[in-house]
Amino acid sequence: ESEFVPQRSDPQNGEFFFNNIPYGQQYLLSFSKRGYTISQNEIAGDATENLRLNLTASVARYVVSGIVLVNGSPLAGVRLTDRELGTTVSDAAGRFSFNTAKYNTRYQVTASKAGYRFRQATKGGVLREDVALQFTASGSKQGSFRVARRR
């Protein structure tokens, strides 16, 4: 098995080429770049003619989603806020999801709902893959009561 090192021909537009590949040599080209999605990940074939490829790279996008629980049950109506991602609210199943964000986006999601305390109200990191968060609440919605004196 031979390994051929690509030679870059034009750094401005990303062109590169392989020199001196024997006629009929089987090849497998793999393309990847951290934080990007490539239009074609692999190409295989036999070197019987010149091959020109046009690949497109786009910034990868990831999802921050999760669930909010109270006493092991889903908690609806929790407001989840992040400066970059925006605001969303947990549904009846306690689930939430933000719109996709680019690779390397910093996130810091804060959960809040009146009458509840959260074990860790803010969770954050850097997006390098899809992230699933779990927030755990304690307490319960407390109402206000007025006690009337009986006469």
Salt bridges, closest charged atoms under 4 A:
GLU15 OE2 - ARG52 NH2 2.95
